[in-house]
Amino acid sequence: MLGIGIDIGGTNTKLAIVDEKGALLREERFRTEQGAGAASFMRRLCGVLTAFKGVYGKKLFSVGVGIAGDVDPEKGLLRFSPNLGWRSLKVAAPVRKMTGLECFVENDANMAAWGAYVLELGRTQSNVLAITLGTGIGSGLIIDGRLYHGATGSAGEAGHMKLVPEGRKCHCGGRGCLEAYCGSYAILREAAARIPDPDGFIRKYCVPGHQKLNTICLTKAADKGNRTAAAIWAEMGGFLGRGLADMLLLFNPGCVVLTGGVSKAARHFMPALKKVFSAQQIGTPFKTVKIKVSGKADLGVYGAALFGLEKARK
């Protein structure tokens, strides 16, 4: 049996076909282009799914979808996504209609958590917290070996914990959210304000062919000893540490898995994060927790595919 996994993020949408063991057979990706609207996005998504169905046909068994935002998993509905700007978007129904397959929709960080639990950890840890570090910040929880939804399916919205009273403006409309300090848009907003010569900085540190300020550029600058870049990453690590410290005290996971594009800068923000952990008065959860940076760039899409397969078999 083969499962389709879909990871809909604020910047990119990734699709993969995997088998029951998580082996990748095919992958695709395209720009989400949220500004073009949800209807345009769904048309493009269904176009890729049609191509998948034409190649794999009856071998396909299920579709699992992870999407950034507040999701109703029972109805297969995106209620609200701050970084996409979409509300009340039906996802499962049109996918089921087009593919004829069972479709299960979850928050994208929940799917990253499932991928971490099954693939990264081989189900050896029964209590896992996954943090997605991308355009925004998300989190998913595995408690006693099961995905935790909470009362309304909204559990794990770590990115919108209010970290700084009346602090920076967040895409959700609030102020002081963790995401407003640790999401890639917030990191780059801070970098643009503090780098004296942005054009020169980009020319010096950017990846050839990508002439723009992004987190890859900022990470490379820190690697080369740029003090401004290093300071920005250290400050981000401090804020992330504060947010994670609250979650560790609440849920006491055995393992925290960091994933998403921003996690690739872990070598620069992890020391500040660990410094926050070491200063905690109730130290037991922080002394025992394992922190792992995911080795899979697309953990969420793998998790979505495997979650869909597992749900469809029940």
N, C-alpha and C positions, 0 to 999 in steps of 0.2 A: 504494500500500500504506500502511496506517495501523498504527501501533504504539501499544500501551498502555504507559505508564510508571507505575510505582508506587514511591513513596518512603515507607517505613515508619520513622518516627522515634519518639523517646521520648515526644513530646507529640502530634504530629499525623501523620496519614497523608494523603498527597496522591496523586491520580491524574490522568493527562492522556492525551489522545489527540492524537498529532502525526503529521504526514506525514514523508516521507523527508528533507525539508529542515529539519525542526524547527518547522514552523508549527503553532501550537496550534489544535485544533478544539474541544476540550472539556476542562474540568477539574472535579474534585470534590475535596473534602477532608472528613475527619471526625476526631474525637478518637480517638487510638489506644486510650486507656483500658486500659493494660496490666494494671491491677489486676483487671480483669474476666476475665482469662485469655486464653490463645491461642485456644482453641476459639471463644469469643465473638467475638474479633477476626476470625477467618477467616470466620465466618458473615456478619459485616457487610461484609467485603471482597468476598466472593463475591456479595453482594446488589448492590453497585455494579457489579461486572463483568457481572452478568446484565442490568442496565439498559443498559450500554454495548453489549452484544451485541444487545439488542433493537433498538437504534437503528441501529447501523453494520453488523451482520451480517457478510457475507462480505468486506467491505472491510478488516476487521481481520486482521492478518497475524501478530502476535506480541505477547508480553507480556514486558517487562523489569521486574525487581523489584530495588530497592535496600533493604536492611534494616540497621538499626544493630546491629552485633555481629559475631561470628566466624561466617563463612559457609563452607559447603562448596559451591562453585559447581558441581562435577560432579554432586552428588546433589540440588542444589536445596534444601539443608537449612540452617536456622539452628542452629548448634551451641550458641551461648550469646550472650545479649545482656545486659550488665550493667544497662543502663538500662531494658530491658523486663522483665527478670527471667525470660525464657523460655529453655528449653533443648530441644534436639532437636526443633525444630518443622519439619515438612515443609511447604514452601511451594509448590514447583513442581508436585508431583503433584496436589494438589487444584485448583490453578488450571488445569492442563492438562485435567483431567477435566471441569471445569465449562465451560471456554471452547472446548475443542477446539483450542487454539492452543499453539504452542511457547512455553515459559516459561523464562526464564533468570534466575537469582537470584544476586545479588552483594551485597557489602557496600555500604552506602549511599554511603560516601565514594568508593568505586571508581566508582560511577555519576556522582557529582558530578565526578570527575576526567575521566570520558569526556565528559560534557557540556561541561566547560571546554575540553577538547582540540578537540572538534568544533565547538561553537557559539561559545564566547568567543574562541578562538584560530584557528579555521578550519584546524586541523591545521598551522599554520605553525611551531609549536614541537614538537619531537619528544620532549622531556624535560620533563614537567610534574608538579608536585606540587600537589594540591588538598587544602585543609584545610577540613573542615566544622566550623563553630563554632555549636553548638546546645546542646541539653540536655547532650550529651557532645561529645567531640572525636574526629573521625575524619580519616583521610587516605587518599588514593588516589594511585597512581603510574602515570604513562605513561612508559615507557622505550623509546626508539627507536620511538615511534609505536604501541606495544602496551601494553595494560593488564597491569600486573605483579601476579601473584598470589603469588609465592613458592612454596615447596615444598608447603604445605598449604592455600593459599588465604587465609592469614592475614596476608599482607604489608600493611603500612601501619597497624598498630594504634598510631599515634602517641599517642593519648590515654592509653595505659597504659604509656608510657615512664616510668620512675621518676626523677622530676625532683628530689625532695627526700627524702633518706633518712629513713624513719620519719615522713614528713610527714602531711599531711591525709588523712583516710579517703576512699577513692574508692568509687563504687558497685560496682566490680568486686570489692571486698573487700580490695584492697591499700591501701598507703599511699604518698603522695608522687607519685601519677600526675599527668601534665600535666593531665588532665581534672579532677582535684580542685582545680585552680587556675584553669582557663580555661573549663570548661563552665559553662553558664548557672546550673545549680543551685549550683555552687561560688561563682560571682560573687555570686549573690543571698544565699547563706548568709553570706558575708562582709559584704554590705551590711546585712543584718538585724542583725548583731552590732555594727556600727559607727555606724549612724544613730541618734542619740539619741531622736528622735521619729518613729518609722516612720509612724504614722497621719498626722501633719502633713506629712511628706515626700510621702506618696502623694497627699494632697489637693492639694498644691502642684504636683506634677510629673506625675501620671499622666495618661494619655489619657482623656478623658471617656467614661464607660461601662465603663472597665476599672479598677476601684478596687482595684488590687493592686500590690505591688512586683514589677516585672519589668525586663528589660533595657532596654525602651523607656523606662520611667520613669527608670531610672538614666542613660540616655543624655541624655534631656531635661534632667535635673538638671545634668549636666556641661556641657551647652550653655549653661545659665543661670548657670554659674559656681559651682555648689555644689562646695566643696573636697573634701568626703568622696567624692562621686561621682567627681570627677576623679582623686583619689588611687587609688580602687579600680580604675578603668580603667587607670591608668598601671602599677599593680602587675601587673595581668593581662597587659598588653603586655610587661612584662619577662619574665614566666614563659613566655609564648608565644614570645617571641624566643629564649629559651634552648632550648626544645624544637625550634623550627624551625632554629636554628643547627646542632644535631646532625644533623638530617636533610639540611640543605644540604651539610654536610661529607661525609655518607655517599653521597648520590645526585647532587649537583651538578646540580639541575634548571635549565633556562633560565628557567622561569617558575613562580611560586607563585601560585595562585588561592585567595583566601579567600572562602568562601561560608557560608550559614546566617544565622540571625537575629542572632547576636552580631556578625557581621561588619559590621553597620550602624553599630556604634560605632567603626569603624576610625579615624576622625579623632581619637578620644581615646586609643586604645591604640597606634596606629602609631608615634608618636614614641619611646616607650619601647622598642618592638620594634626600630626602626632603630638605636637607641643600642646595643643588644646586638650587632647586626650590625657596627656600626662598631668595636667593641672586639675583634673576632676577630683572632687572630694570623695565621691563614692567610686572607688577605683576598680572594683572587681570586674564589671562588664568590659572595661577598657583594657585590662591586663590579659583577658582571655580571648577577646575577639580577634579573628583573622581578617586582614584586609587584603583583598586580591584585586588586581587590575586585570580585567578580562583580556584574554589573548585572542578573542574573536571580535573582529571589528563590527560584525553585524549580529550580535548576540540576540537582539530583539526579534529579528526575522526568523532565526532558527527556533527560538522559543515559541513564536506564534505558530509555526508549522507543526512542531511537536505537540503543542497544547491542543491544536485543532484535531490532530490524529487521535490523541488520547480521549478527548471529549466525544468525538464521533463514534468511537468504539463502544462507549457506554450505553 
